Amino acid sequence: MEFILEDISEAEVARRRGVYTPLTDIVRDLVDAVIRTEVSEDALDDARRRIAEVVSDLRSKQMDGPYGVRHTRQNTGMAWGNAVIGVRNALAPPLDVVHVDDGVRSDFTLGAAYEGPPGCVHGGVCAMLLDHLLGNAASTEGPCYTGTITIRYLRPTRLGALSARAWVTERTGRKLYAKGTISDAEGVTCEAEGVFIVPRSAVDTPAVRWSQG
């Protein structure tokens, strides 16, 4: 993985987050509105034209390829295109991952864009979120990659307010073993176990502090 260095201050990171977050939030709201709207076909066509104009404006100056993984000289990571925590990714929920004494946790809300079975979160979305949470717990001391992950779906995960947590259970050489859960107000809905691999190149690399979306 190639890390891109941006020689900017923590204040500048916060300023950029403040600039992009409202735009991403309104696009996320747009996605939800498109799913659930029942306006007339004429209104839809008018909306399409107006949105196309905005897209054209935003594409007038843009980077080539994906956003990538960037970090500052203070090792603050900016994975802002990330599918789970991306500040600039309206498809991301996004999760705000908090480090706690026994691992990591996140409280979040999933709406219509993440539906699988009627009224419930798509199982693949649950797997994606758990993969990210377990990997985040395992990467506290440095970067690592998912080796294997196993998901057990205990019952449907309803759309709405949810919480997730993950923690490391064991470390053997460059392998870290982690567990995690997603819960609603009634308890755990699905759980995961994973093995994460620390790359040889990262063994002596300082940990990166990831800036959440």
CYANA upper distance limits for C-alpha pairs under 8 A (distance plus 0.5 A):
  2 GLU  CA     69 VAL  CA      7.69
  3 PHE  CA     68 GLY  CA      8.15
  3 PHE  CA     69 VAL  CA      5.93
  3 PHE  CA     70 ARG  CA      6.07
  3 PHE  CA     71 HIS  CA      7.51
  4 ILE  CA     68 GLY  CA      8.02
  4 ILE  CA     69 VAL  CA      6.66
  4 ILE  CA     70 ARG  CA      4.95
  4 ILE  CA     71 HIS  CA      6.80
  5 LEU  CA     70 ARG  CA      6.25
  5 LEU  CA     71 HIS  CA      5.79
  5 LEU  CA     72 THR  CA      6.25
  5 LEU  CA     73 ARG  CA      7.61
  6 GLU  CA     70 ARG  CA      7.18
  6 GLU  CA     71 HIS  CA      6.51
  6 GLU  CA     72 THR  CA      5.60
  6 GLU  CA     73 ARG  CA      7.79
  7 ASP  CA     72 THR  CA      6.04
  7 ASP  CA     73 ARG  CA      6.50
  8 ILE  CA     12 GLU  CA      6.63
  8 ILE  CA     13 VAL  CA      7.57
  8 ILE  CA     72 THR  CA      6.60
  8 ILE  CA     73 ARG  CA      8.02
  9 SER  CA     13 VAL  CA      6.94
  9 SER  CA     72 THR  CA      7.91
 10 GLU  CA     14 ALA  CA      6.81
 11 ALA  CA     15 ARG  CA      6.64
 12 GLU  CA     16 ARG  CA      6.62
 13 VAL  CA     17 ARG  CA      6.72
 14 ALA  CA     18 GLY  CA      6.70
 15 ARG  CA     19 VAL  CA      6.87
 16 ARG  CA     20 TYR  CA      6.72
 17 ARG  CA     21 THR  CA      6.22
 17 ARG  CA     87 VAL  CA      7.34
 18 GLY  CA     22 PRO  CA      7.65
 19 VAL  CA     23 LEU  CA      7.98
 20 TYR  CA     24 THR  CA      6.69
 20 TYR  CA     87 VAL  CA      7.33
 20 TYR  CA     88 ARG  CA      6.71
 21 THR  CA     25 ASP  CA      6.49
 21 THR  CA     87 VAL  CA      6.36
 21 THR  CA     88 ARG  CA      7.31
 22 PRO  CA     26 ILE  CA      6.77
 23 LEU  CA     27 VAL  CA      6.88
 24 THR  CA     28 ARG  CA      6.62
 24 THR  CA     87 VAL  CA      7.49
 24 THR  CA     88 ARG  CA      6.17
 24 THR  CA     89 ASN  CA      6.94
 24 THR  CA     90 ALA  CA      5.68
 25 ASP  CA     29 ASP  CA      6.69
 25 ASP  CA     90 ALA  CA      7.20
 26 ILE  CA     30 LEU  CA      6.61
 27 VAL  CA     31 VAL  CA      6.83
 27 VAL  CA     90 ALA  CA      6.43
 28 ARG  CA     32 ASP  CA      7.04
 28 ARG  CA     90 ALA  CA      5.28
 28 ARG  CA     91 LEU  CA      7.26
 29 ASP  CA     33 ALA  CA      6.63
 30 LEU  CA     34 VAL  CA      6.61
 31 VAL  CA     35 ILE  CA      6.95
 31 VAL  CA    113 ALA  CA      7.53
 32 ASP  CA     36 ARG  CA      6.90
 32 ASP  CA    111 GLY  CA      7.90
 32 ASP  CA    112 ALA  CA      6.58
 32 ASP  CA    113 ALA  CA      6.58
 33 ALA  CA     37 THR  CA      6.06
 35 ILE  CA    112 ALA  CA      7.60
 35 ILE  CA    113 ALA  CA      7.84
 36 ARG  CA    112 ALA  CA      8.38
 39 VAL  CA     43 ALA  CA      6.70
 39 VAL  CA     44 LEU  CA      7.33
 40 SER  CA     44 LEU  CA      6.84
 41 GLU  CA     45 ASP  CA      6.69
 42 ASP  CA     46 ASP  CA      6.75
 43 ALA  CA     47 ALA  CA      6.61
 44 LEU  CA     48 ARG  CA      6.63
 45 ASP  CA     49 ARG  CA      6.89
 46 ASP  CA     50 ARG  CA      6.88
 47 ALA  CA     51 ILE  CA      6.55
 48 ARG  CA     52 ALA  CA      6.53
 49 ARG  CA     53 GLU  CA      6.91
 50 ARG  CA     54 VAL  CA      7.10
 51 ILE  CA     55 VAL  CA      6.74
 52 ALA  CA     56 SER  CA      6.64
 53 GLU  CA     57 ASP  CA      6.79
 54 VAL  CA     58 LEU  CA      6.77
 55 VAL  CA     59 ARG  CA      6.61
 56 SER  CA     60 SER  CA      6.81
 58 LEU  CA     62 GLN  CA      7.84
 63 MET  CA     67 TYR  CA      8.18
 66 PRO  CA     81 GLY  CA      7.77
 67 TYR  CA     79 ALA  CA      8.34
 67 TYR  CA     80 TRP  CA      7.60
 67 TYR  CA     81 GLY  CA      5.91
 68 GLY  CA     79 ALA  CA      7.39
 68 GLY  CA     81 GLY  CA      7.43
 69 VAL  CA     77 GLY  CA      7.73
 69 VAL  CA     78 MET  CA      6.84
 69 VAL  CA     79 ALA  CA      5.62
 69 VAL  CA     80 TRP  CA      8.31
 70 ARG  CA     77 GLY  CA      6.31
 70 ARG  CA     78 MET  CA      5.60
 70 ARG  CA     79 ALA  CA      6.87
 71 HIS  CA     75 ASN  CA      6.14
 71 HIS  CA     76 THR  CA      5.74
 71 HIS  CA     77 GLY  CA      4.70
 71 HIS  CA     78 MET  CA      6.06
 71 HIS  CA    208 VAL  CA      8.30
 72 THR  CA     76 THR  CA      5.83
 72 THR  CA     77 GLY  CA      7.23
 75 ASN  CA    207 ALA  CA      7.83
 75 ASN  CA    208 VAL  CA      5.42
 75 ASN  CA    209 ARG  CA      6.41
 76 THR  CA    208 VAL  CA      6.42
 76 THR  CA    209 ARG  CA      5.15
 76 THR  CA    210 TRP  CA      6.14
 76 THR  CA    211 SER  CA      6.75
 77 GLY  CA    208 VAL  CA      6.46
 77 GLY  CA    209 ARG  CA      6.01
 77 GLY  CA    210 TRP  CA      4.63
 77 GLY  CA    211 SER  CA      5.82
 78 MET  CA    210 TRP  CA      6.73
 78 MET  CA    211 SER  CA      5.81
 78 MET  CA    212 GLN  CA      8.11
 79 ALA  CA     85 ILE  CA      7.88
 79 ALA  CA     86 GLY  CA      6.57
 79 ALA  CA     87 VAL  CA      8.37
 79 ALA  CA    210 TRP  CA      7.67
 79 ALA  CA    211 SER  CA      7.52
 79 ALA  CA    212 GLN  CA      8.16
 80 TRP  CA     85 ILE  CA      7.45
 80 TRP  CA     86 GLY  CA      4.46
 80 TRP  CA     87 VAL  CA      5.18
 80 TRP  CA     88 ARG  CA      5.83
 80 TRP  CA     89 ASN  CA      7.33
 80 TRP  CA    212 GLN  CA      8.42
 80 TRP  CA    213 GLY  CA      7.23
 81 GLY  CA     85 ILE  CA      8.35
 81 GLY  CA     86 GLY  CA      5.13
 81 GLY  CA     87 VAL  CA      7.30
 81 GLY  CA     88 ARG  CA      6.14
 81 GLY  CA     89 ASN  CA      5.79
 82 ASN  CA     86 GLY  CA      4.73
 82 ASN  CA     87 VAL  CA      8.37
 82 ASN  CA     89 ASN  CA      7.21
 82 ASN  CA     92 ALA  CA      7.67
 83 ALA  CA     89 ASN  CA      7.21
 83 ALA  CA     91 LEU  CA      7.04
 83 ALA  CA     92 ALA  CA      5.37
 84 VAL  CA     91 LEU  CA      8.48
 84 VAL  CA     92 ALA  CA      5.12
 84 VAL  CA     93 PRO  CA      6.66
 84 VAL  CA     94 PRO  CA      6.00
 84 VAL  CA     95 LEU  CA      6.63
 84 VAL  CA    128 MET  CA      8.23
 84 VAL  CA    129 LEU  CA      7.21
 84 VAL  CA    132 HIS  CA      7.73
 84 VAL  CA    213 GLY  CA      8.43
 85 ILE  CA     89 ASN  CA      8.40
 85 ILE  CA     92 ALA  CA      6.45
 85 ILE  CA     93 PRO  CA      7.59
 85 ILE  CA     94 PRO  CA      5.20
 85 ILE  CA     95 LEU  CA      5.64
 85 ILE  CA     96 ASP  CA      7.31
 85 ILE  CA    212 GLN  CA      6.04
 85 ILE  CA    213 GLY  CA      4.78
 86 GLY  CA     90 ALA  CA      8.21
 86 GLY  CA     92 ALA  CA      6.46
 86 GLY  CA     94 PRO  CA      7.01
 86 GLY  CA    212 GLN  CA      7.64
 86 GLY  CA    213 GLY  CA      5.32
 87 VAL  CA     94 PRO  CA      8.03
 87 VAL  CA    212 GLN  CA      7.77
 87 VAL  CA    213 GLY  CA      4.68
 88 ARG  CA    213 GLY  CA      8.37
 93 PRO  CA    108 PHE  CA      8.01
 93 PRO  CA    109 THR  CA      7.84
 93 PRO  CA    110 LEU  CA      7.08
 94 PRO  CA    108 PHE  CA      8.09
 94 PRO  CA    213 GLY  CA      6.14
 95 LEU  CA    106 SER  CA      6.87
 95 LEU  CA    107 ASP  CA      7.86
 95 LEU  CA    108 PHE  CA      6.72
 95 LEU  CA    212 GLN  CA      7.73
 95 LEU  CA    213 GLY  CA      6.89
 96 ASP  CA    106 SER  CA      6.34
 96 ASP  CA    107 ASP  CA      7.83
 96 ASP  CA    108 PHE  CA      8.15
 96 ASP  CA    212 GLN  CA      6.01
 96 ASP  CA    213 GLY  CA      6.52
 97 VAL  CA    104 VAL  CA      6.98
 97 VAL  CA    105 ARG  CA      6.28
 97 VAL  CA    106 SER  CA      5.42
 97 VAL  CA    133 LEU  CA      8.22
 97 VAL  CA    212 GLN  CA      7.03
 98 VAL  CA    104 VAL  CA      5.99
 98 VAL  CA    105 ARG  CA      5.88
 98 VAL  CA    106 SER  CA      6.59
 99 HIS  CA    103 GLY  CA      6.51
 99 HIS  CA    104 VAL  CA      4.92
 99 HIS  CA    105 ARG  CA      7.11
 99 HIS  CA    137 ALA  CA      8.50
100 VAL  CA    104 VAL  CA      5.93
100 VAL  CA    105 ARG  CA      7.65
102 ASP  CA    167 TRP  CA      6.67
103 GLY  CA    137 ALA  CA      6.03
103 GLY  CA    165 ARG  CA      7.86
103 GLY  CA    166 ALA  CA      6.24
103 GLY  CA    167 TRP  CA      4.80
103 GLY  CA    168 VAL  CA      7.31
104 VAL  CA    133 LEU  CA      7.60
104 VAL  CA    136 ASN  CA      7.85
104 VAL  CA    137 ALA  CA      6.22
104 VAL  CA    165 ARG  CA      6.10
104 VAL  CA    166 ALA  CA      5.92
104 VAL  CA    167 TRP  CA      6.95
105 ARG  CA    133 LEU  CA      8.11
105 ARG  CA    163 SER  CA      7.81
105 ARG  CA    164 ALA  CA      6.00
105 ARG  CA    165 ARG  CA      4.58
105 ARG  CA    166 ALA  CA      6.92
106 SER  CA    163 SER  CA      6.11
106 SER  CA    164 ALA  CA      5.81
106 SER  CA    165 ARG  CA      6.92
107 ASP  CA    161 ALA  CA      7.98
107 ASP  CA    162 LEU  CA      6.41
107 ASP  CA    163 SER  CA      4.79
107 ASP  CA    164 ALA  CA      7.02
108 PHE  CA    161 ALA  CA      6.41
108 PHE  CA    162 LEU  CA      5.98
108 PHE  CA    163 SER  CA      6.62
109 THR  CA    159 LEU  CA      8.02
109 THR  CA    160 GLY  CA      5.59
109 THR  CA    161 ALA  CA      4.86
109 THR  CA    162 LEU  CA      6.33
110 LEU  CA    114 TYR  CA      6.79
110 LEU  CA    121 VAL  CA      7.98
110 LEU  CA    159 LEU  CA      5.97
110 LEU  CA    160 GLY  CA      5.67
110 LEU  CA    161 ALA  CA      7.21
110 LEU  CA    162 LEU  CA      8.06
111 GLY  CA    115 GLU  CA      7.79
111 GLY  CA    159 LEU  CA      6.27
111 GLY  CA    160 GLY  CA      6.55
112 ALA  CA    159 LEU  CA      7.93
114 TYR  CA    121 VAL  CA      6.06
114 TYR  CA    122 HIS  CA      6.55
114 TYR  CA    125 VAL  CA      7.35
114 TYR  CA    159 LEU  CA      8.26
115 GLU  CA    119 GLY  CA      6.90
115 GLU  CA    120 CYS  CA      5.98
115 GLU  CA    121 VAL  CA      5.12
115 GLU  CA    122 HIS  CA      5.68
115 GLU  CA    159 LEU  CA      7.64
116 GLY  CA    120 CYS  CA      6.37
116 GLY  CA    121 VAL  CA      5.83
116 GLY  CA    122 HIS  CA      4.22
116 GLY  CA    123 GLY  CA      7.44
117 PRO  CA    121 VAL  CA      7.41
117 PRO  CA    122 HIS  CA      7.01
119 GLY  CA    158 ARG  CA      6.54
119 GLY  CA    159 LEU  CA      6.42
120 CYS  CA    156 PRO  CA      6.82
120 CYS  CA    157 THR  CA      5.94
120 CYS  CA    158 ARG  CA      4.72
120 CYS  CA    159 LEU  CA      5.53
121 VAL  CA    125 VAL  CA      7.32
121 VAL  CA    126 CYS  CA      7.54
121 VAL  CA    156 PRO  CA      8.01
121 VAL  CA    157 THR  CA      6.03
121 VAL  CA    158 ARG  CA      6.42
121 VAL  CA    159 LEU  CA      6.05
122 HIS  CA    126 CYS  CA      7.17
123 GLY  CA    127 ALA  CA      6.81
123 GLY  CA    153 TYR  CA      8.50
124 GLY  CA    128 MET  CA      6.66
125 VAL  CA    129 LEU  CA      6.72
126 CYS  CA    130 LEU  CA      6.65
126 CYS  CA    182 ILE  CA      8.19
126 CYS  CA    190 CYS  CA      8.29
127 ALA  CA    131 ASP  CA      6.49
127 ALA  CA    151 ILE  CA      7.09
128 MET  CA    132 HIS  CA      6.80
129 LEU  CA    133 LEU  CA      6.69
130 LEU  CA    134 LEU  CA      6.43
130 LEU  CA    164 ALA  CA      8.28
130 LEU  CA    166 ALA  CA      8.40
130 LEU  CA    180 GLY  CA      7.06
130 LEU  CA    181 THR  CA      7.60
130 LEU  CA    182 ILE  CA      8.01
130 LEU  CA    191 GLU  CA      8.35
130 LEU  CA    192 ALA  CA      7.19
131 ASP  CA    135 GLY  CA      6.51
131 ASP  CA    146 THR  CA      8.10
131 ASP  CA    149 ILE  CA      7.61
131 ASP  CA    194 GLY  CA      8.33
132 HIS  CA    136 ASN  CA      6.49
133 LEU  CA    137 ALA  CA      6.74
133 LEU  CA    164 ALA  CA      8.24
133 LEU  CA    165 ARG  CA      7.42
133 LEU  CA    166 ALA  CA      6.33
133 LEU  CA    180 GLY  CA      7.78
134 LEU  CA    138 ALA  CA      6.70
134 LEU  CA    166 ALA  CA      5.79
134 LEU  CA    167 TRP  CA      7.22
134 LEU  CA    168 VAL  CA      8.26
134 LEU  CA    178 ALA  CA      6.33
134 LEU  CA    179 LYS  CA      6.88
134 LEU  CA    180 GLY  CA      6.69
134 LEU  CA    193 GLU  CA      8.50
134 LEU  CA    194 GLY  CA      7.58
135 GLY  CA    139 SER  CA      6.52
135 GLY  CA    144 CYS  CA      7.61
135 GLY  CA    145 TYR  CA      7.58
135 GLY  CA    146 THR  CA      7.28
135 GLY  CA    178 ALA  CA      8.43
135 GLY  CA    196 PHE  CA      7.41
136 ASN  CA    140 THR  CA      7.18
137 ALA  CA    166 ALA  CA      6.59
137 ALA  CA    167 TRP  CA      6.03
137 ALA  CA    168 VAL  CA      6.81
137 ALA  CA    178 ALA  CA      7.93
138 ALA  CA    144 CYS  CA      7.59
138 ALA  CA    167 TRP  CA      7.91
138 ALA  CA    168 VAL  CA      6.53
138 ALA  CA    176 LEU  CA      6.85
138 ALA  CA    177 TYR  CA      8.10
138 ALA  CA    178 ALA  CA      7.21
138 ALA  CA    196 PHE  CA      7.43
139 SER  CA    143 PRO  CA      5.53
139 SER  CA    144 CYS  CA      6.20
139 SER  CA    207 ALA  CA      8.13
140 THR  CA    207 ALA  CA      7.17
141 GLU  CA    206 PRO  CA      7.75
141 GLU  CA    207 ALA  CA      5.49
141 GLU  CA    208 VAL  CA      8.49
142 GLY  CA    198 VAL  CA      8.23
142 GLY  CA    202 ALA  CA      7.41
142 GLY  CA    203 VAL  CA      8.15
142 GLY  CA    205 THR  CA      7.23
142 GLY  CA    206 PRO  CA      6.65
142 GLY  CA    207 ALA  CA      4.47
142 GLY  CA    208 VAL  CA      6.76
143 PRO  CA    198 VAL  CA      6.88
143 PRO  CA    199 PRO  CA      8.10
143 PRO  CA    202 ALA  CA      7.14
143 PRO  CA    207 ALA  CA      7.36
143 PRO  CA    208 VAL  CA      7.82
144 CYS  CA    196 PHE  CA      6.56
144 CYS  CA    197 ILE  CA      5.72
144 CYS  CA    198 VAL  CA      4.80
144 CYS  CA    199 PRO  CA      6.83
145 TYR  CA    196 PHE  CA      5.84
145 TYR  CA    197 ILE  CA      5.67
145 TYR  CA    198 VAL  CA      7.00
145 TYR  CA    199 PRO  CA      8.11
146 THR  CA    194 GLY  CA      7.76
146 THR  CA    195 VAL  CA      6.79
146 THR  CA    196 PHE  CA      5.06
146 THR  CA    197 ILE  CA      6.85
147 GLY  CA    194 GLY  CA      7.79
147 GLY  CA    195 VAL  CA      5.76
147 GLY  CA    196 PHE  CA      5.59
147 GLY  CA    197 ILE  CA      6.56
148 THR  CA    194 GLY  CA      5.94
148 THR  CA    195 VAL  CA      5.74
148 THR  CA    196 PHE  CA      7.65
149 ILE  CA    192 ALA  CA      7.31
149 ILE  CA    193 GLU  CA      6.18
149 ILE  CA    194 GLY  CA      4.56
149 ILE  CA    195 VAL  CA      6.95
150 THR  CA    192 ALA  CA      5.94
150 THR  CA    193 GLU  CA      5.85
150 THR  CA    194 GLY  CA      6.74
151 ILE  CA    190 CYS  CA      7.56
151 ILE  CA    191 GLU  CA      6.32
151 ILE  CA    192 ALA  CA      4.94
151 ILE  CA    193 GLU  CA      7.31
152 ARG  CA    190 CYS  CA      6.05
152 ARG  CA    191 GLU  CA      5.84
152 ARG  CA    192 ALA  CA      6.69
153 TYR  CA    189 THR  CA      6.93
153 TYR  CA    190 CYS  CA      4.92
153 TYR  CA    191 GLU  CA      7.20
154 LEU  CA    188 VAL  CA      8.06
154 LEU  CA    189 THR  CA      5.75
154 LEU  CA    190 CYS  CA      5.69
154 LEU  CA    191 GLU  CA      8.17
155 ARG  CA    189 THR  CA      5.71
155 ARG  CA    190 CYS  CA      7.43
156 PRO  CA    189 THR  CA      6.85
157 THR  CA    183 SER  CA      8.31
157 THR  CA    184 ASP  CA      7.76
157 THR  CA    189 THR  CA      6.12
157 THR  CA    190 CYS  CA      8.14
158 ARG  CA    184 ASP  CA      8.07
161 ALA  CA    184 ASP  CA      7.25
161 ALA  CA    185 ALA  CA      8.48
162 LEU  CA    182 ILE  CA      7.53
162 LEU  CA    183 SER  CA      6.28
162 LEU  CA    184 ASP  CA      5.36
162 LEU  CA    185 ALA  CA      7.92
163 SER  CA    182 ILE  CA      6.28
163 SER  CA    183 SER  CA      5.82
163 SER  CA    184 ASP  CA      6.97
164 ALA  CA    180 GLY  CA      7.71
164 ALA  CA    181 THR  CA      5.99
164 ALA  CA    182 ILE  CA      4.81
164 ALA  CA    183 SER  CA      6.60
165 ARG  CA    180 GLY  CA      5.92
165 ARG  CA    181 THR  CA      6.09
165 ARG  CA    182 ILE  CA      7.31
166 ALA  CA    178 ALA  CA      7.46
166 ALA  CA    179 LYS  CA      6.04
166 ALA  CA    180 GLY  CA      4.41
166 ALA  CA    181 THR  CA      7.06
167 TRP  CA    178 ALA  CA      6.04
167 TRP  CA    179 LYS  CA      6.11
167 TRP  CA    180 GLY  CA      6.86
168 VAL  CA    176 LEU  CA      7.44
168 VAL  CA    177 TYR  CA      6.25
168 VAL  CA    178 ALA  CA      4.66
168 VAL  CA    179 LYS  CA      6.93
169 THR  CA    176 LEU  CA      8.26
169 THR  CA    177 TYR  CA      6.08
169 THR  CA    178 ALA  CA      5.88
169 THR  CA    179 LYS  CA      7.47
170 GLU  CA    176 LEU  CA      6.41
170 GLU  CA    177 TYR  CA      5.63
170 GLU  CA    178 ALA  CA      7.69
171 ARG  CA    175 LYS  CA      6.25
171 ARG  CA    176 LEU  CA      4.93
171 ARG  CA    177 TYR  CA      6.68
172 THR  CA    176 LEU  CA      6.92
174 ARG  CA    197 ILE  CA      6.20
174 ARG  CA    198 VAL  CA      5.52
174 ARG  CA    199 PRO  CA      7.88
174 ARG  CA    200 ARG  CA      8.41
175 LYS  CA    195 VAL  CA      7.04
175 LYS  CA    196 PHE  CA      6.12
175 LYS  CA    197 ILE  CA      5.32
175 LYS  CA    198 VAL  CA      6.92
176 LEU  CA    195 VAL  CA      6.22
176 LEU  CA    196 PHE  CA      5.56
176 LEU  CA    197 ILE  CA      6.94
176 LEU  CA    198 VAL  CA      8.33
177 TYR  CA    193 GLU  CA      7.89
177 TYR  CA    194 GLY  CA      6.31
177 TYR  CA    195 VAL  CA      5.22
177 TYR  CA    196 PHE  CA      6.85
178 ALA  CA    193 GLU  CA      6.26
178 ALA  CA    194 GLY  CA      5.85
178 ALA  CA    195 VAL  CA      7.02
178 ALA  CA    196 PHE  CA      8.25
179 LYS  CA    191 GLU  CA      7.97
179 LYS  CA    192 ALA  CA      6.07
179 LYS  CA    193 GLU  CA      4.97
179 LYS  CA    194 GLY  CA      6.92
180 GLY  CA    191 GLU  CA      6.14
180 GLY  CA    192 ALA  CA      5.76
180 GLY  CA    193 GLU  CA      7.14
181 THR  CA    188 VAL  CA      6.95
181 THR  CA    189 THR  CA      8.03
181 THR  CA    190 CYS  CA      6.30
181 THR  CA    191 GLU  CA      4.73
181 THR  CA    192 ALA  CA      6.80
182 ILE  CA    188 VAL  CA      6.25
182 ILE  CA    189 THR  CA      6.37
182 ILE  CA    190 CYS  CA      6.04
182 ILE  CA    191 GLU  CA      6.90
183 SER  CA    187 GLY  CA      5.57
183 SER  CA    188 VAL  CA      4.56
183 SER  CA    189 THR  CA      5.83
183 SER  CA    190 CYS  CA      7.75
184 ASP  CA    188 VAL  CA      7.00
184 ASP  CA    189 THR  CA      7.45
198 VAL  CA    202 ALA  CA      7.20
198 VAL  CA    203 VAL  CA      7.40
199 PRO  CA    203 VAL  CA      7.25
201 SER  CA    205 THR  CA      8.11
